[in-house]
C-alpha cells in the first residue's frame, strides 16, 4: 500500500477518520458507494484518490485494478480530493509562521499541465511548456518549511515570491535564491553583465551559493514524487489549483507522521 499511495494502512485510516468528521453532517457522501460495503467505501475511495495523486495513472488503469468503471474512479477522485484539501489545511504552514531567526532557501518550480489554448498565461517561456508554479522554501538542512499558493506558469519567480508576501515580515537578507530573485535583497548569484564577464571572485561566490542551493532542489524533487505535480495534469483545468493544494497538504501530513 505504501508504494502505491505514499502512506501506510494506518495513516490512510487516520485520513479516513478526518474525512468522516468533516463530512458527518452531509446527507450524501461525495464518494461513489459502488466501491464496496459501507465501512470499506471511504477507505477504497481514499486509496483511489491517493493512488491517482501519487502515480498520476490513467483512470482506466485504476478502474481495472479495482474492478469498477472509469467513471466511478473519476467520481471518487472528484469527491475525495477537495475534502482532503480541507481536512489537511491545518498541517500546511503559512508564510507568517516562518521564523525570522531561520535562514531559508527558496526556489520556484513549474507544475505542468496540458496545453490549454484558452489559458495562454499558463505557458512558461523558461520551461517551454504550460503549467502553474509554486515557491518552495526549506531550511539549510533540507526540512520543507513552506510552499506558496500556485500562480500562472508565465509568472517570474520574483513576481511569485512578492505576490506571496512571504518577505514582508522577514529579512530577505536571510534568504538564499537563484538569479531569478535578484533585486529582492536576497543572497543570490551574480548575473553576468551585458557585454561583460564576471570576475574570478564573483564566479567563486556563485559556486559557493550554488553549493548551498542544491538542498532546495532536492526538497522539490522529493515533493515531485507526487507524480501529479511532475507529469502533465489531465483533469479539467479548474480543478488543478485544488489538486495542488491537496497534494501540498498531503506532503506536510506525511512529514507530521514521520
C-alpha positions in Angstrom: 0.0 0.0 0.0 2.8 2.4 0.9 4.5 2.2 -2.5 1.1 2.8 -4.3 -0.2 5.7 -2.2 2.8 7.0 -0.2 1.0 6.2 3.1 0.8 3.2 5.4 -2.6 1.5 6.0 -2.8 3.1 9.5 -2.1 6.6 8.1 -4.8 6.1 5.5 -7.3 5.0 8.2 -6.4 8.2 10.1 -7.1 10.2 6.9 -10.5 8.4 6.7 -11.3 9.4 10.3 -10.5 13.1 9.5 -12.7 12.9 6.4 -15.6 11.2 8.3 -15.5 14.0 10.9 -15.5 16.6 8.1 -18.4 15.0 6.2 -20.6 13.8 9.1 -23.2 16.4 8.5 -23.6 15.7 4.8 -26.7 14.0 3.7 -25.0 12.4 0.7 -21.3 11.4 0.9 -19.2 12.7 -2.0 -17.7 9.3 -3.0 -19.4 6.5 -5.1 -21.0 3.8 -3.0 -20.2 1.2 -5.6 -16.6 0.9 -4.4 -17.6 -1.5 -1.6 -19.5 -2.2 1.6 -20.3 0.8 3.8 -17.2 0.6 6.0 -14.9 0.0 3.1 -16.3 2.6 0.7 -14.4 5.6 2.1 -11.2 3.7 2.6 -11.2 2.5 -1.0 -12.2 5.9 -2.3 -9.2 7.5 -0.4 -6.9 4.8 -1.8 -8.1 5.5 -5.3 -7.5 9.3 -4.9 -4.1 8.8 -3.3 -3.0 6.4 -6.0 -4.0 8.9 -8.7 -2.2 11.8 -7.0 0.9 9.7 -6.2 1.2 8.0 -9.5 -0.9 10.1 -12.0 -2.0 6.8 -13.5 -4.6 6.8 -16.3 -8.0 6.5 -14.5 -9.0 3.5 -16.7 -6.0 1.6 -15.3 -7.0 2.3 -11.7 -10.6 1.3 -12.6 -9.3 -2.1 -13.9 -7.4 -2.7 -10.7 -10.5 -2.1 -8.6 -12.9 -3.8 -11.0 -15.1 -0.7 -11.5 -15.7 1.7 -14.3 -13.5 4.7 -15.2 -16.5 7.0 -14.3 -16.5 5.5 -10.8 -12.8 6.3 -10.3 -13.4 9.8 -11.6 -16.2 10.4 -9.1 -14.0 9.0 -6.3 -11.2 11.4 -7.1 -13.5 14.3 -7.6 -15.3 13.6 -4.3 -12.3 12.9 -2.1 -9.7 15.5 -3.3 -11.5 18.7 -2.1 -12.3 17.1 1.2 -8.7 16.0 1.7 -7.6 19.6 0.9 -10.0 20.9 3.7 -9.1 18.5 6.4 -5.3 18.9 5.8 -5.3 22.7 5.9 -4.1 22.7 9.5 -1.0 20.8 8.6 0.2 23.4 6.0 2.4 26.2 7.3 1.5 29.7 6.3 4.0 32.5 5.4 3.5 34.2 8.8 4.5 31.0 10.6 8.1 31.2 9.2 10.7 32.1 11.8 12.7 35.3 11.4 15.6 33.6 13.1 16.0 30.9 10.5 17.8 31.1 7.2 15.8 29.8 4.3 16.5 28.5 0.8 13.8 29.2 -1.8 13.2 28.2 -5.4 10.3 28.1 -7.8 9.1 25.1 -9.7 6.7 24.5 -12.6 3.8 22.0 -12.2 3.0 21.0 -15.7 -0.5 20.6 -17.3 -2.0 20.1 -20.7 -1.5 22.9 -23.1 -4.8 24.7 -22.6 -5.2 27.0 -25.5 -7.7 29.3 -23.8 -5.3 30.0 -20.9 -2.1 31.2 -22.6 -0.9 32.7 -19.3 0.0 29.2 -18.3 2.8 29.0 -20.8 6.3 29.3 -19.2 8.9 30.7 -21.6 11.6 29.4 -19.3 10.3 25.8 -19.4 8.7 25.9 -22.8 5.6 24.3 -21.6 2.3 25.1 -19.7 1.6 24.8 -16.0 1.3 26.5 -12.7 4.3 27.3 -10.4 4.8 27.4 -6.7 7.6 28.7 -4.5 9.2 26.2 -2.2 11.2 27.2 0.9 13.3 24.9 3.1 15.9 25.2 5.9 19.6 24.7 5.3 19.4 21.1 6.5 16.6 20.3 3.9 13.5 20.5 6.1 10.5 21.6 4.0 9.2 24.8 5.6 6.7 26.4 3.3 5.0 26.2 -0.2 3.2 29.1 -1.8 -0.2 29.0 -3.5 0.1 28.3 -7.2 0.4 31.1 -9.8 0.2 31.0 -13.6 3.2 29.5 -15.3 4.2 32.7 -17.1 4.9 34.5 -13.8 8.6 35.1 -12.9 9.9 33.8 -9.6 10.5 37.3 -8.4 6.8 38.2 -9.0 5.6 35.0 -7.3 7.7 35.5 -4.1 6.4 39.1 -3.8 2.8 38.0 -4.6 3.0 35.5 -1.7 4.1 38.4 0.6 6.4 36.0 2.4 9.2 38.6 2.8 7.0 41.3 4.2 7.8 40.5 7.8 11.1 38.7 7.3 14.6 39.8 6.4 15.2 38.9 2.8 19.0 39.0 3.5 18.4 35.7 5.4 17.1 34.0 2.2 19.1 32.3 -0.5 17.8 32.0 -4.0 18.9 31.7 -7.6 19.3 34.5 -10.2 15.5 34.8 -10.6 15.3 36.6 -7.3 17.9 39.3 -8.0 16.6 42.7 -6.8 14.7 41.4 -3.8 17.5 41.8 -1.3 18.2 38.1 -1.1 21.5 36.2 -1.3 21.7 35.3 -5.0 24.4 34.5 -7.5 25.8 37.4 -9.6 24.3 37.8 -13.1 26.8 38.1 -15.9 26.8 41.8 -17.0 25.6 42.5 -20.6 28.6 42.5 -22.8 30.9 41.7 -20.0 32.3 38.9 -17.8 32.1 38.0 -14.2 35.3 38.5 -12.1 37.0 35.4 -10.7 35.8 36.2 -7.2 32.2 36.6 -8.4 32.5 33.2 -10.1 33.7 31.7 -6.9 30.9 33.4 -5.0 28.4 31.9 -7.4 29.9 28.4 -7.0 29.6 28.7 -3.2 26.0 29.9 -3.4 25.0 27.1 -5.8 26.7 24.5 -3.5 24.2 25.6 -0.8 21.2 25.8 -3.1 21.2 22.2 -4.2 19.4 21.4 -0.9 16.2 23.1 -2.0 16.4 21.4 -5.4 16.4 18.1 -3.5 13.4 19.1 -1.5 11.5 20.0 -4.7 12.5 16.6 -6.2 11.0 14.9 -3.1 7.8 16.9 -3.4 7.5 15.8 -7.0 7.5 12.2 -6.1 3.8 13.1 -6.2 3.7 12.4 -9.9 0.6 14.5 -10.4 3.0 17.5 -9.8 5.7 16.2 -12.1 3.8 15.0 -15.2 1.0 16.6 -17.2 -2.2 17.2 -15.3 -5.1 15.7 -17.3 -8.2 16.6 -15.3 -10.2 19.8 -16.0 -8.0 22.8 -15.5 -10.5 24.3 -13.0 -9.5 21.5 -10.6 -5.7 22.0 -10.9 -5.3 24.6 -8.1 -7.4 22.5 -5.7 -5.4 19.4 -6.6 -2.1 21.2 -6.0 -3.3 22.4 -2.6 -4.4 18.9 -1.7 -1.0 17.4 -2.5 0.7 20.1 -0.5 -1.5 19.2 2.4 -0.6 15.5 2.0 3.1 16.3 1.8 3.0 18.2 5.1 0.8 15.5 6.6 3.4 12.9 5.7 6.1 15.0 7.4 4.0 15.3 10.5 3.6 11.5 10.6 7.3 10.8 10.4 
